[in-house]
Amino acid sequence: MDLNRVQIFSQVVEQGSFTGAAKALGITKATVSRKVAELEADVGVQLLFRTTRALKLTEAGSSYYHRINKILQDLQSAEDLLSASQQDIKGNLKIICPIELGQLFLGRIFARFLAAYPNITIDAELTNRKVDVIEEGVDFLFQITEVDDPKLQSYSLVIASRQLMASPDYLKRYGTPKVPQDLMDHTAIKLQSAHINGGWRIFDGKQWVDLDPPAQLKVNNVTFAREAAIEGLGITAVPVIIAQEAITSQRLTPILEDFPMAQTKVTLSFPQRVYMPRKYIVFIEFLYTALIENWGENVLEIPDFIDVKAH
C-alpha cells in the first residue's frame, strides 16, 4: 500500500475537491489527480464520481474512506505525541541559490524572514554548481534555468532578462554591432557554468540564431563578467539587474536592443512531498510577497497552496 496515495485520497474527500486537497497538502492539483487515479488502479475499483461541479464518493469509495480514516487518525495522534508545541513554526532550511541572486536579492529577504520567524534557521550556500536536491538534503533550490525533474516541485518566479552590452571605450575602438551576425567579428566575455552553455541565442528579426563569437574570457560569475566588460575587454550578456547601475552611469552601453535574446527564468524547486511542512509554506509565502513587491504582475507562477495576501 502506498500511504501517500491514501493520504491524498483522504484529503480530497475532506476538502471536497482536488484543488482544496492540493492547497492543504502543498502539492499541485495535477499530482493529486494522478495519485488518486493510481490508487483506484491499485485497489481495482472506482472510488470517486467526478463531475464538472463536484466530487462524490462511490459506495466502494465511502467504505474505503471510513476504514482508512481511523488508520490516518491514529498516525496523526502518534505524530502529535512527538511535539508538545506542534503549532510552533521552527526548524532549519537548507537553501542553495546562484551567487548573484543571493547577493543582490535573496540576502535581504532571508534576513527579513528570519526576523519574522526567530525559531527558524537557514543554512544558505551561494554557488553556481549543479545540485542534487534529494541526495544533498536541500530544502529549496533557486536556479536561473528551466527545471524538468519529476522528483522536484518547481515554480518559475521571474524572467531573468539578459542584454548584450559593452563599454563605451570598447565600442569606440572596435565599432558597434548593427545586426546579430556582426557579433562574430567581436570579442566575447562568456558566462559558462553547469546551467549556461556560453553561447548566445538571439532573434535576428526573422528567426532565432545561435551565435558563438570568439571569447578571450569565460567565467561562471555574472559580476565578474560585468566588471571585465566595464574594463573594455569585450561584449558580454548579463541580466539587466546586474548591470543597471553600470548602464545608468554610462560605464556600459546596451547594444542590439532591437534584437531580443532568449531569456531564462529564475526558478524555485523543492522535493515532492505529500505533506508540506509549515516552515516551507511560510517561507514560500514570504518569498512571493517580496517578489510581488518588486516585480508585481511579472511574477510568473504562484503556488495555489499559499496566500501572499497574508503579509
Backbone as CSV, one residue per row, in Angstrom:
resi,resn,N_x,N_y,N_z,CA_x,CA_y,CA_z,C_x,C_y,C_z
1,MET,0.842,-1.198,0.000,0.000,0.000,0.000,0.881,1.254,0.000
2,ASP,0.557,2.192,-0.865,1.249,3.471,-0.905,0.487,4.432,0.006
3,LEU,1.047,4.696,1.190,0.354,5.529,2.170,0.160,6.960,1.664
4,ASN,1.075,7.433,0.845,0.934,8.780,0.299,-0.355,8.917,-0.501
5,ARG,-0.654,7.910,-1.334,-1.872,7.952,-2.145,-3.110,7.923,-1.253
6,VAL,-3.046,7.122,-0.198,-4.173,7.029,0.733,-4.409,8.375,1.402
7,GLN,-3.347,9.026,1.833,-3.472,10.318,2.496,-4.028,11.381,1.542
8,ILE,-3.590,11.336,0.289,-4.092,12.291,-0.697,-5.580,12.059,-0.946
9,PHE,-5.981,10.799,-1.094,-7.396,10.476,-1.291,-8.228,10.982,-0.114
10,SER,-7.738,10.788,1.103,-8.458,11.243,2.289,-8.643,12.754,2.261
11,GLN,-7.618,13.467,1.855,-7.718,14.930,1.786,-8.717,15.380,0.717
12,VAL,-8.757,14.677,-0.410,-9.735,15.009,-1.449,-11.149,14.904,-0.897
13,VAL,-11.403,13.833,-0.140,-12.730,13.645,0.452,-13.030,14.757,1.449
14,GLU,-12.069,15.060,2.317,-12.295,16.039,3.371,-12.399,17.461,2.840
15,GLN,-11.626,17.766,1.791,-11.648,19.123,1.227,-12.747,19.290,0.176
16,GLY,-13.234,18.171,-0.358,-14.314,18.220,-1.327,-13.905,18.524,-2.746
17,SER,-12.589,18.601,-2.991,-12.119,18.881,-4.356,-10.640,18.570,-4.462
18,PHE,-10.178,18.387,-5.699,-8.754,18.202,-5.945,-8.000,19.487,-5.613
19,THR,-8.596,20.631,-5.948,-7.940,21.914,-5.688,-7.757,22.138,-4.196
20,GLY,-8.793,21.859,-3.415,-8.694,22.023,-1.967,-7.667,21.094,-1.361
21,ALA,-7.607,19.857,-1.851,-6.622,18.905,-1.344,-5.206,19.354,-1.687
22,ALA,-5.028,19.866,-2.911,-3.706,20.333,-3.337,-3.225,21.460,-2.432
23,LYS,-4.115,22.393,-2.119,-3.744,23.517,-1.253,-3.424,23.032,0.157
24,ALA,-4.212,22.111,0.674,-3.992,21.607,2.031,-2.681,20.834,2.147
25,LEU,-2.308,20.134,1.073,-1.126,19.276,1.117,0.126,19.960,0.599
26,GLY,-0.034,21.095,-0.071,1.129,21.786,-0.609,1.700,21.136,-1.855
27,ILE,0.833,20.525,-2.672,1.258,19.922,-3.930,0.345,20.432,-5.037
28,THR,0.621,20.042,-6.263,-0.182,20.541,-7.371,-1.461,19.734,-7.539
29,LYS,-2.439,20.358,-8.166,-3.708,19.690,-8.438,-3.484,18.488,-9.344
30,ALA,-2.558,18.627,-10.306,-2.273,17.513,-11.220,-1.724,16.304,-10.466
31,THR,-0.883,16.567,-9.469,-0.334,15.469,-8.665,-1.446,14.771,-7.888
32,VAL,-2.363,15.547,-7.308,-3.487,14.962,-6.573,-4.301,14.056,-7.482
33,SER,-4.646,14.563,-8.668,-5.456,13.788,-9.608,-4.756,12.496,-10.013
34,ARG,-3.452,12.599,-10.279,-2.704,11.409,-10.698,-2.628,10.363,-9.590
35,LYS,-2.380,10.814,-8.363,-2.246,9.883,-7.250,-3.563,9.166,-6.940
36,VAL,-4.675,9.885,-7.044,-5.970,9.252,-6.818,-6.252,8.215,-7.895
37,ALA,-5.906,8.554,-9.139,-6.102,7.602,-10.237,-5.244,6.355,-10.028
38,GLU,-4.013,6.547,-9.547,-3.133,5.403,-9.281,-3.697,4.534,-8.156
39,LEU,-4.265,5.181,-7.127,-4.864,4.424,-6.023,-6.041,3.597,-6.523
40,GLU,-6.897,4.192,-7.347,-8.035,3.459,-7.896,-7.569,2.268,-8.731
41,ALA,-6.485,2.474,-9.474,-5.947,1.370,-10.277,-5.422,0.254,-9.376
42,ASP,-4.806,0.624,-8.265,-4.255,-0.373,-7.340,-5.356,-1.191,-6.669
43,VAL,-6.402,-0.505,-6.183,-7.461,-1.233,-5.464,-8.454,-1.872,-6.431
44,GLY,-8.423,-1.457,-7.681,-9.251,-2.095,-8.697,-10.694,-1.668,-8.729
45,VAL,-11.048,-0.557,-8.056,-12.418,-0.061,-8.082,-12.397,1.454,-8.193
46,GLN,-13.512,2.014,-8.673,-13.642,3.465,-8.720,-14.043,3.968,-7.341
47,LEU,-13.316,4.953,-6.834,-13.576,5.488,-5.501,-14.373,6.785,-5.539
48,LEU,-14.266,7.513,-6.646,-14.908,8.824,-6.744,-15.666,8.962,-8.055
49,PHE,-16.827,9.613,-7.991,-17.513,10.085,-9.191,-17.031,11.508,-9.436
50,ARG,-16.510,11.776,-10.635,-16.007,13.103,-10.959,-16.971,13.790,-11.913
51,THR,-17.433,14.963,-11.538,-18.242,15.790,-12.429,-17.596,17.157,-12.512
52,THR,-18.119,17.995,-13.395,-17.549,19.340,-13.526,-17.848,20.202,-12.310
53,ARG,-18.860,19.829,-11.524,-19.271,20.658,-10.395,-18.838,20.119,-9.038
54,ALA,-18.677,18.803,-8.924,-18.408,18.251,-7.592,-17.802,16.860,-7.693
55,LEU,-17.290,16.405,-6.557,-16.800,15.042,-6.412,-17.707,14.314,-5.425
56,LYS,-18.034,13.069,-5.728,-18.836,12.259,-4.825,-18.195,10.894,-4.670
57,LEU,-18.300,10.360,-3.458,-17.773,9.027,-3.202,-18.679,7.969,-3.821
58,THR,-18.070,6.974,-4.427,-18.842,5.798,-4.814,-19.127,4.992,-3.553
59,GLU,-19.941,3.974,-3.665,-20.220,3.130,-2.491,-18.940,2.497,-1.981
60,ALA,-18.131,1.996,-2.932,-16.856,1.398,-2.531,-15.928,2.456,-1.939
61,GLY,-15.973,3.663,-2.527,-15.129,4.739,-2.023,-15.492,5.143,-0.613
62,SER,-16.784,5.194,-0.322,-17.230,5.557,1.020,-16.773,4.534,2.047
63,SER,-16.930,3.270,1.720,-16.496,2.207,2.628,-14.989,2.269,2.857
64,TYR,-14.244,2.483,1.773,-12.785,2.551,1.859,-12.347,3.733,2.711
65,TYR,-12.990,4.892,2.503,-12.610,6.101,3.248,-12.805,5.911,4.751
66,HIS,-13.934,5.349,5.161,-14.198,5.181,6.589,-13.223,4.206,7.234
67,ARG,-12.742,3.240,6.458,-11.775,2.293,7.005,-10.398,2.941,7.176
68,ILE,-9.988,3.710,6.160,-8.645,4.303,6.235,-8.613,5.504,7.173
69,ASN,-9.757,6.144,7.388,-9.774,7.356,8.202,-9.304,7.078,9.624
70,LYS,-9.733,5.952,10.170,-9.300,5.592,11.537,-7.788,5.376,11.576
71,ILE,-7.250,4.733,10.537,-5.798,4.499,10.490,-5.045,5.817,10.438
72,LEU,-5.507,6.740,9.595,-4.831,8.024,9.452,-4.924,8.843,10.733
73,GLN,-6.055,8.757,11.426,-6.195,9.473,12.698,-5.216,8.950,13.733
74,ASP,-5.032,7.631,13.750,-4.066,7.036,14.685,-2.651,7.507,14.368
75,LEU,-2.325,7.586,13.067,-1.000,8.068,12.670,-0.798,9.517,13.092
76,GLN,-1.832,10.344,12.923,-1.726,11.744,13.304,-1.531,11.886,14.806
77,SER,-2.244,11.058,15.578,-2.089,11.101,17.033,-0.669,10.740,17.437
78,ALA,-0.084,9.774,16.741,1.298,9.386,17.029,2.259,10.522,16.735
79,GLU,2.011,11.254,15.642,2.868,12.390,15.311,2.719,13.503,16.340
80,ASP,1.488,13.708,16.813,1.238,14.773,17.784,2.019,14.548,19.073
81,LEU,2.212,13.282,19.433,2.935,12.975,20.662,4.398,13.375,20.574
82,LEU,4.913,13.511,19.345,6.327,13.835,19.171,6.628,15.302,19.436
83,SER,5.592,16.133,19.463,5.830,17.560,19.670,4.735,18.146,20.548
84,ALA,5.138,18.672,21.686,4.160,19.281,22.588,3.728,20.645,22.086
85,SER,4.558,21.272,21.266,4.230,22.592,20.724,4.135,22.496,19.205
86,GLN,3.184,21.747,18.753,3.038,21.410,17.343,2.839,22.646,16.468
87,GLN,2.238,23.712,17.036,1.932,24.885,16.240,3.134,25.803,16.041
88,ASP,4.216,25.597,16.807,5.390,26.445,16.636,5.975,26.245,15.244
89,ILE,6.324,27.337,14.615,6.988,27.252,13.305,8.481,27.346,13.560
90,LYS,9.141,26.231,13.432,10.567,26.187,13.748,11.252,25.147,12.877
91,GLY,12.568,25.146,12.944,13.347,24.185,12.174,14.400,24.875,11.331
92,ASN,15.123,24.080,10.578,16.202,24.588,9.733,15.843,24.420,8.266
93,LEU,16.265,25.372,7.441,16.090,25.292,5.997,17.465,25.332,5.331
94,LYS,17.736,24.344,4.509,18.962,24.336,3.721,18.614,24.848,2.326
95,ILE,19.189,25.989,1.957,18.818,26.665,0.723,20.064,26.918,-0.115
96,ILE,19.967,26.612,-1.399,21.070,26.856,-2.330,20.585,27.778,-3.433
97,CYS,21.394,28.770,-3.768,20.993,29.733,-4.789,22.208,30.250,-5.553
98,PRO,21.999,30.774,-6.766,23.105,31.365,-7.521,23.735,32.522,-6.749
99,ILE,25.011,32.704,-6.957,25.762,33.691,-6.183,25.152,35.085,-6.304
100,GLU,24.950,35.545,-7.534,24.495,36.916,-7.737,23.071,37.124,-7.245
101,LEU,22.209,36.131,-7.451,20.828,36.241,-6.973,20.800,36.354,-5.456
102,GLY,21.658,35.594,-4.795,21.739,35.672,-3.347,22.244,37.016,-2.877
103,GLN,23.294,37.519,-3.520,23.898,38.779,-3.090,22.967,39.970,-3.312
104,LEU,22.298,40.013,-4.453,21.528,41.190,-4.829,20.102,41.192,-4.295
105,PHE,19.528,40.016,-4.035,18.110,39.990,-3.713,17.782,39.110,-2.513
106,LEU,18.224,37.858,-2.537,17.769,36.907,-1.531,18.319,37.183,-0.139
107,GLY,19.500,37.758,-0.049,20.075,38.037,1.267,19.166,38.904,2.115
108,ARG,18.599,39.941,1.515,17.703,40.831,2.249,16.405,40.114,2.636
109,ILE,15.906,39.279,1.722,14.672,38.537,2.018,14.903,37.557,3.164
110,PHE,16.013,36.833,3.116,16.308,35.871,4.180,16.390,36.587,5.534
111,ALA,17.036,37.744,5.563,17.196,38.468,6.824,15.841,38.885,7.385
112,ARG,14.967,39.405,6.532,13.646,39.831,6.998,12.801,38.628,7.425
113,PHE,12.939,37.534,6.689,12.193,36.323,7.023,12.608,35.789,8.393
114,LEU,13.906,35.733,8.657,14.396,35.209,9.932,14.019,36.123,11.091
115,ALA,13.929,37.421,10.834,13.478,38.339,11.872,12.014,38.080,12.224
116,ALA,11.224,37.711,11.208,9.801,37.433,11.431,9.575,36.065,12.063
117,TYR,10.493,35.124,11.821,10.358,33.760,12.346,11.647,33.377,13.089
118,PRO,11.798,33.853,14.316,13.064,33.667,15.044,13.388,32.220,15.394
119,ASN,12.428,31.310,15.296,12.693,29.904,15.608,13.101,29.086,14.380
120,ILE,13.260,29.771,13.245,13.740,29.107,12.034,15.175,29.543,11.780
121,THR,16.004,28.603,11.342,17.375,28.913,10.938,17.547,28.542,9.463
122,ILE,18.483,29.204,8.802,18.763,28.945,7.394,20.240,28.674,7.211
123,ASP,20.550,27.599,6.515,21.902,27.347,6.020,21.885,27.644,4.525
124,ALA,22.480,28.758,4.129,22.447,29.188,2.728,23.803,28.979,2.073
125,GLU,23.786,28.385,0.895,25.003,28.221,0.093,24.808,28.953,-1.222
126,LEU,25.716,29.871,-1.513,25.691,30.583,-2.786,26.690,29.917,-3.718
127,THR,26.193,29.371,-4.812,27.049,28.622,-5.727,26.411,28.549,-7.094
128,ASN,27.222,28.329,-8.109,26.721,28.111,-9.462,26.921,26.656,-9.907
129,ARG,27.231,25.782,-8.944,27.444,24.372,-9.278,26.112,23.658,-9.498
130,LYS,26.173,22.462,-10.070,24.988,21.640,-10.239,24.675,20.955,-8.910
131,VAL,23.399,20.951,-8.536,22.998,20.473,-7.217,22.018,19.309,-7.342
132,ASP,22.240,18.252,-6.543,21.287,17.151,-6.434,20.475,17.383,-5.157
133,VAL,19.258,17.904,-5.322,18.445,18.310,-4.187,18.179,17.146,-3.238
134,ILE,17.796,16.003,-3.782,17.439,14.850,-2.947,18.669,14.290,-2.243
135,GLU,19.724,14.071,-2.986,20.937,13.467,-2.437,21.561,14.345,-1.353
136,GLU,21.495,15.671,-1.534,22.156,16.588,-0.601,21.238,17.082,0.504
137,GLY,19.983,16.637,0.504,19.062,17.051,1.557,18.735,18.527,1.530
138,VAL,18.600,19.078,0.325,18.318,20.505,0.165,16.818,20.746,0.296
139,ASP,16.450,21.797,1.017,15.040,22.150,1.163,14.555,22.992,-0.016
140,PHE,15.342,24.005,-0.397,14.961,24.871,-1.510,16.173,25.118,-2.402
141,LEU,15.927,25.076,-3.705,16.976,25.358,-4.680,16.488,26.440,-5.628
142,PHE,17.203,27.554,-5.659,16.956,28.602,-6.635,17.923,28.396,-7.800
143,GLN,17.420,28.526,-9.022,18.266,28.397,-10.198,17.849,29.420,-11.256
144,ILE,18.754,29.692,-12.173,18.418,30.515,-13.334,18.461,29.582,-14.530
145,THR,17.421,28.774,-14.640,17.353,27.763,-15.685,15.973,27.118,-15.654
146,GLU,15.606,26.423,-16.724,14.384,25.621,-16.721,14.637,24.349,-15.913
147,VAL,13.601,23.833,-15.270,13.735,22.634,-14.442,12.784,21.560,-14.951
148,ASP,13.310,20.360,-15.165,12.482,19.233,-15.594,12.927,17.997,-14.830
149,ASP,12.529,17.913,-13.577,12.910,16.802,-12.705,11.659,16.329,-11.981
150,PRO,11.178,15.109,-12.262,9.926,14.630,-11.650,10.008,14.477,-10.138
151,LYS,11.210,14.456,-9.580,11.354,14.332,-8.129,11.163,15.672,-7.422
152,LEU,11.117,16.751,-8.210,11.037,18.090,-7.633,9.737,18.783,-8.013
153,GLN,9.256,19.601,-7.093,8.180,20.531,-7.397,8.843,21.868,-7.715
154,SER,8.596,22.403,-8.900,9.295,23.610,-9.336,8.320,24.676,-9.807
155,TYR,8.694,25.927,-9.549,7.898,27.069,-9.979,8.810,28.100,-10.631
156,SER,8.346,28.667,-11.748,9.054,29.766,-12.395,8.695,31.055,-11.667
157,LEU,9.701,31.800,-11.244,9.469,33.002,-10.446,9.383,34.255,-11.318
158,VAL,10.480,34.600,-11.971,10.514,35.785,-12.832,11.453,35.506,-14.006
159,ILE,11.328,36.306,-15.051,12.242,36.228,-16.180,13.568,36.871,-15.792
160,ALA,14.664,36.193,-16.084,15.997,36.760,-15.881,16.413,37.452,-17.175
161,SER,15.977,38.695,-17.334,16.176,39.426,-18.588,17.655,39.712,-18.834
162,ARG,18.174,39.259,-19.983,19.579,39.485,-20.337,19.686,40.480,-21.484
163,GLN,20.824,41.160,-21.526,21.063,42.148,-22.566,22.548,42.144,-22.938
164,LEU,22.824,42.254,-24.224,24.206,42.410,-24.675,24.673,43.821,-24.356
165,MET,25.940,43.943,-23.934,26.472,45.267,-23.595,27.994,45.270,-23.643
166,ALA,28.536,46.447,-23.751,29.988,46.632,-23.772,30.293,48.036,-23.271
167,SER,31.556,48.290,-22.975,31.934,49.613,-22.505,31.980,50.590,-23.676
168,PRO,31.756,51.892,-23.426,31.876,52.896,-24.498,33.258,52.865,-25.141
169,ASP,34.299,52.621,-24.332,35.659,52.573,-24.870,35.817,51.430,-25.859
170,TYR,35.294,50.253,-25.517,35.387,49.111,-26.437,34.668,49.410,-27.743
171,LEU,33.481,49.958,-27.655,32.702,50.249,-28.865,33.364,51.334,-29.708
172,LYS,34.038,52.279,-29.065,34.751,53.319,-29.813,35.912,52.715,-30.580
173,ARG,36.583,51.733,-29.958,37.752,51.108,-30.597,37.375,50.118,-31.697
174,TYR,36.300,49.358,-31.488,36.003,48.255,-32.405,34.683,48.406,-33.160
175,GLY,33.936,49.440,-32.857,32.672,49.647,-33.549,31.504,48.977,-32.828
176,THR,30.315,49.471,-33.128,29.094,48.938,-32.511,28.390,47.978,-33.460
177,PRO,28.141,46.751,-33.050,27.408,45.802,-33.912,26.038,46.361,-34.287
178,LYS,25.668,46.192,-35.566,24.374,46.675,-36.049,23.341,45.555,-36.141
179,VAL,23.799,44.346,-36.458,22.925,43.166,-36.546,23.608,42.031,-35.788
180,PRO,22.861,41.008,-35.353,23.461,39.938,-34.556,24.689,39.289,-35.181
181,GLN,24.697,39.113,-36.504,25.834,38.445,-37.143,27.133,39.225,-36.986
182,ASP,27.024,40.535,-36.733,28.236,41.349,-36.527,28.996,40.910,-35.279
183,LEU,28.322,40.236,-34.354,28.981,39.811,-33.119,30.140,38.858,-33.387
184,MET,30.077,38.150,-34.510,31.130,37.180,-34.818,32.470,37.852,-35.094
185,ASP,32.450,39.158,-35.304,33.689,39.909,-35.535,34.182,40.595,-34.267
186,HIS,33.579,40.280,-33.131,33.949,40.918,-31.873,34.435,39.888,-30.858
187,THR,35.000,40.399,-29.785,35.456,39.547,-28.687,34.357,39.438,-27.641
188,ALA,34.067,38.222,-27.234,33.012,37.999,-26.246,33.596,37.720,-24.868
189,ILE,32.844,38.081,-23.870,33.084,37.654,-22.492,31.921,36.734,-22.152
190,LYS,32.179,35.451,-22.011,31.102,34.473,-21.921,30.889,33.961,-20.503
191,LEU,29.624,33.810,-20.180,29.240,33.144,-18.949,29.083,31.664,-19.235
192,GLN,29.745,30.833,-18.463,29.677,29.396,-18.705,29.691,28.674,-17.368
193,SER,28.660,27.848,-17.138,28.571,27.104,-15.881,27.774,25.842,-16.121
194,ALA,27.383,25.181,-15.028,26.592,23.954,-15.152,25.267,24.216,-15.842
195,HIS,24.767,25.458,-15.771,23.458,25.782,-16.330,23.531,26.678,-17.558
196,ILE,24.711,27.183,-17.889,24.855,28.128,-19.002,25.906,27.591,-19.955
197,ASN,25.541,27.465,-21.244,26.470,26.851,-22.192,27.438,27.838,-22.829
198,GLY,27.275,29.129,-22.589,28.229,30.113,-23.097,27.830,30.767,-24.394
199,GLY,26.997,30.095,-25.208,26.575,30.678,-26.477,25.454,31.682,-26.291
200,TRP,25.155,32.425,-27.360,24.094,33.429,-27.313,23.028,33.098,-28.342
201,ARG,21.781,33.011,-27.898,20.649,32.825,-28.812,19.932,34.167,-28.961
202,ILE,19.829,34.632,-30.216,19.304,35.971,-30.493,18.298,35.891,-31.634
203,PHE,17.252,36.682,-31.546,16.277,36.782,-32.635,16.758,37.846,-33.618
204,ASP,17.043,37.443,-34.863,17.646,38.367,-35.837,16.612,39.147,-36.645
205,GLY,15.350,39.064,-36.240,14.282,39.746,-36.965,13.416,38.783,-37.746
206,LYS,13.966,37.593,-38.033,13.235,36.562,-38.776,13.187,35.241,-38.013
207,GLN,14.275,34.924,-37.343,14.360,33.636,-36.656,15.374,33.717,-35.522
208,TRP,15.319,32.711,-34.648,16.311,32.630,-33.583,17.598,32.036,-34.139
209,VAL,18.719,32.675,-33.841,20.023,32.190,-34.301,20.924,31.981,-33.094
210,ASP,21.762,30.962,-33.171,22.728,30.685,-32.110,24.097,31.167,-32.557
211,LEU,24.656,32.083,-31.804,25.953,32.660,-32.140,26.973,32.312,-31.062
212,ASP,28.177,32.018,-31.496,29.235,31.637,-30.570,30.511,32.387,-30.943
213,PRO,30.539,33.708,-30.708,31.715,34.500,-31.080,32.927,34.106,-30.246
214,PRO,34.119,34.393,-30.752,35.329,34.029,-30.005,35.393,34.764,-28.669
215,ALA,35.854,34.046,-27.651,35.917,34.617,-26.305,37.332,34.545,-25.760
216,GLN,37.826,35.655,-25.264,39.118,35.662,-24.592,38.960,35.305,-23.115
217,LEU,37.726,35.473,-22.616,37.449,35.179,-21.218,36.139,34.422,-21.096
218,LYS,36.189,33.294,-20.380,34.988,32.553,-19.999,34.974,32.465,-18.484
219,VAL,33.804,32.712,-17.890,33.728,32.766,-16.435,32.341,32.316,-15.991
220,ASN,32.247,31.810,-14.760,30.951,31.324,-14.264,30.274,32.313,-13.315
221,ASN,30.761,33.552,-13.283,30.238,34.552,-12.352,29.806,35.796,-13.122
222,VAL,28.541,36.190,-12.953,27.975,37.304,-13.701,28.660,38.617,-13.357
223,THR,28.899,38.850,-12.074,29.533,40.098,-11.658,30.932,40.220,-12.242
224,PHE,31.651,39.109,-12.287,32.995,39.081,-12.873,32.929,39.483,-14.344
225,ALA,31.965,38.907,-15.073,31.812,39.240,-16.496,31.477,40.713,-16.677
226,ARG,30.606,41.228,-15.826,30.247,42.651,-15.905,31.467,43.537,-15.714
227,GLU,32.291,43.239,-14.710,33.459,44.068,-14.432,34.481,44.006,-15.562
228,ALA,34.638,42.817,-16.164,35.557,42.697,-17.296,35.068,43.515,-18.488
229,ALA,33.757,43.541,-18.692,33.190,44.342,-19.779,33.388,45.828,-19.512
230,ILE,33.224,46.265,-18.269,33.445,47.666,-17.923,34.874,48.084,-18.244
231,GLU,35.820,47.150,-18.073,37.226,47.441,-18.367,37.539,47.428,-19.861
232,GLY,36.534,47.095,-20.696,36.736,47.181,-22.139,37.251,45.928,-22.801
233,LEU,37.153,44.770,-22.103,37.689,43.540,-22.685,36.863,43.054,-23.870
234,GLY,35.537,43.225,-23.827,34.710,42.715,-24.918,33.233,42.916,-24.635
235,ILE,32.418,42.187,-25.391,30.965,42.252,-25.259,30.497,41.096,-24.376
236,THR,29.574,41.371,-23.492,29.029,40.312,-22.643,27.510,40.399,-22.640
237,ALA,26.874,39.360,-22.121,25.415,39.318,-21.982,25.116,38.938,-20.548
238,VAL,24.592,39.871,-19.781,24.308,39.638,-18.373,22.907,40.134,-18.049
239,PRO,22.313,39.635,-16.967,20.996,40.142,-16.558,21.031,41.654,-16.327
240,VAL,20.005,42.330,-16.777,19.955,43.785,-16.663,20.064,44.226,-15.207
241,ILE,19.459,43.454,-14.289,19.508,43.826,-12.881,20.939,43.889,-12.358
242,ILE,21.821,43.063,-12.930,23.221,43.039,-12.501,23.974,44.250,-13.026
243,ALA,23.573,44.749,-14.180,24.331,45.807,-14.855,23.665,47.175,-14.814
244,GLN,22.503,47.290,-14.166,21.734,48.533,-14.249,22.520,49.752,-13.785
245,GLU,23.239,49.617,-12.696,23.997,50.763,-12.182,25.095,51.176,-13.158
246,ALA,25.761,50.192,-13.760,26.821,50.497,-14.724,26.241,51.126,-15.988
247,ILE,25.043,50.713,-16.373,24.385,51.310,-17.548,23.980,52.752,-17.237
248,THR,23.408,52.967,-16.064,22.971,54.314,-15.668,24.147,55.282,-15.607
249,SER,25.288,54.789,-15.120,26.486,55.635,-15.020,27.273,55.676,-16.322
250,GLN,26.759,55.031,-17.362,27.346,55.024,-18.714,28.710,54.349,-18.767
251,ARG,28.956,53.456,-17.820,30.167,52.632,-17.915,29.947,51.445,-18.837
252,LEU,28.675,51.080,-19.058,28.318,50.052,-20.023,27.210,50.595,-20.921
253,THR,27.242,50.160,-22.180,26.254,50.597,-23.157,25.527,49.383,-23.721
254,PRO,24.205,49.302,-23.584,23.464,48.197,-24.210,23.601,48.261,-25.731
255,ILE,23.680,47.106,-26.370,23.773,47.039,-27.826,22.734,46.058,-28.370
256,LEU,22.409,46.210,-29.648,21.454,45.331,-30.337,20.142,45.214,-29.545
257,GLU,19.650,46.337,-29.049,18.440,46.317,-28.237,17.198,45.929,-29.033
258,ASP,17.253,46.070,-30.363,16.119,45.695,-31.208,16.094,44.201,-31.522
259,PHE,17.103,43.477,-31.029,17.195,42.039,-31.294,17.215,41.303,-29.953
260,PRO,16.055,40.846,-29.492,15.979,40.243,-28.149,16.769,38.943,-28.035
261,MET,17.293,38.728,-26.850,17.981,37.474,-26.549,16.992,36.488,-25.948
262,ALA,17.261,35.214,-26.126,16.456,34.182,-25.456,16.642,34.351,-23.955
263,GLN,15.525,34.403,-23.250,15.593,34.670,-21.826,15.489,33.377,-21.017
264,THR,16.016,33.423,-19.838,15.889,32.303,-18.906,15.029,32.741,-17.728
265,LYS,14.663,31.786,-16.897,13.794,32.069,-15.760,14.504,31.768,-14.452
266,VAL,14.179,32.552,-13.449,14.581,32.212,-12.090,13.542,31.229,-11.563
267,THR,13.991,30.071,-11.110,13.071,29.036,-10.655,13.338,28.670,-9.200
268,LEU,12.299,28.186,-8.548,12.385,27.669,-7.189,11.963,26.212,-7.211
269,SER,12.784,25.336,-6.644,12.482,23.907,-6.609,12.627,23.372,-5.187
270,PHE,11.806,22.363,-4.882,11.916,21.679,-3.594,11.396,20.254,-3.771
271,PRO,11.752,19.332,-2.884,11.361,17.925,-3.069,9.847,17.744,-3.079
272,GLN,9.369,16.863,-3.964,7.952,16.490,-3.959,7.643,15.795,-2.635
273,ARG,6.555,16.186,-2.005,6.168,15.543,-0.763,4.664,15.668,-0.578
274,VAL,4.089,14.719,0.175,2.647,14.722,0.398,2.256,15.866,1.328
275,TYR,2.899,15.920,2.499,2.580,16.977,3.458,3.668,18.045,3.418
276,MET,3.260,19.274,3.181,4.194,20.386,3.137,4.443,20.896,4.561
277,PRO,5.691,20.842,5.043,5.965,21.375,6.387,5.555,22.843,6.477
278,ARG,5.099,23.225,7.649,4.650,24.612,7.827,5.779,25.604,7.561
279,LYS,7.017,25.226,7.913,8.137,26.139,7.669,8.336,26.369,6.171
280,TYR,8.017,25.371,5.340,8.086,25.555,3.893,7.050,26.582,3.443
281,ILE,5.839,26.417,3.929,4.741,27.275,3.472,4.999,28.731,3.835
282,VAL,5.432,28.989,5.080,5.640,30.386,5.475,6.812,30.990,4.709
283,PHE,7.832,30.181,4.409,8.959,30.711,3.631,8.515,31.069,2.216
284,ILE,7.762,30.175,1.582,7.316,30.429,0.217,6.391,31.638,0.166
285,GLU,5.487,31.755,1.141,4.610,32.921,1.182,5.410,34.212,1.349
286,PHE,6.408,34.189,2.208,7.233,35.372,2.448,8.004,35.735,1.182
287,LEU,8.561,34.722,0.515,9.304,34.948,-0.725,8.424,35.589,-1.789
288,TYR,7.233,35.025,-1.987,6.354,35.541,-3.038,5.857,36.948,-2.727
289,THR,5.668,37.253,-1.462,5.284,38.615,-1.105,6.370,39.594,-1.547
290,ALA,7.634,39.225,-1.309,8.748,40.078,-1.722,8.846,40.159,-3.245
291,LEU,8.633,39.035,-3.932,8.685,39.041,-5.392,7.629,39.972,-5.975
292,ILE,6.426,39.890,-5.448,5.335,40.714,-5.966,5.579,42.185,-5.660
293,GLU,6.176,42.474,-4.499,6.515,43.863,-4.180,7.511,44.434,-5.185
294,ASN,8.418,43.593,-5.685,9.458,44.052,-6.604,9.048,43.971,-8.070
295,TRP,8.359,42.878,-8.460,8.078,42.640,-9.873,6.587,42.635,-10.221
296,GLY,5.726,42.700,-9.231,4.293,42.812,-9.480,3.759,41.731,-10.397
297,GLU,3.093,42.148,-11.458,2.455,41.210,-12.379,3.456,40.411,-13.204
298,ASN,4.739,40.744,-13.123,5.753,39.994,-13.862,6.143,38.688,-13.167
299,VAL,5.634,38.469,-11.958,5.849,37.175,-11.301,5.097,36.118,-12.098
300,LEU,5.756,35.017,-12.414,5.236,34.066,-13.397,4.249,33.053,-12.830
301,GLU,4.637,32.299,-11.820,3.795,31.224,-11.285,3.687,31.351,-9.770
302,ILE,2.464,31.368,-9.269,2.244,31.440,-7.831,1.581,30.140,-7.379
303,PRO,2.168,29.409,-6.441,1.559,28.153,-5.977,0.165,28.392,-5.431
304,ASP,-0.741,27.433,-5.669,-2.114,27.607,-5.215,-2.295,27.271,-3.733
305,PHE,-1.220,26.836,-3.067,-1.361,26.484,-1.651,-0.885,27.601,-0.715
306,ILE,-0.513,28.771,-1.269,-0.097,29.875,-0.414,-1.038,31.048,-0.583
307,ASP,-0.971,31.959,0.370,-1.793,33.171,0.334,-0.868,34.347,0.574
308,VAL,-0.443,35.009,-0.503,0.504,36.114,-0.364,-0.131,37.340,0.250
309,LYS,-1.471,37.364,0.339,-2.150,38.497,0.969,-2.005,38.465,2.483
310,ALA,-1.475,37.343,2.991,-1.390,37.187,4.441,-0.343,38.109,5.057
311,HIS,0.561,38.665,4.246,1.649,39.507,4.808,1.395,40.956,4.461
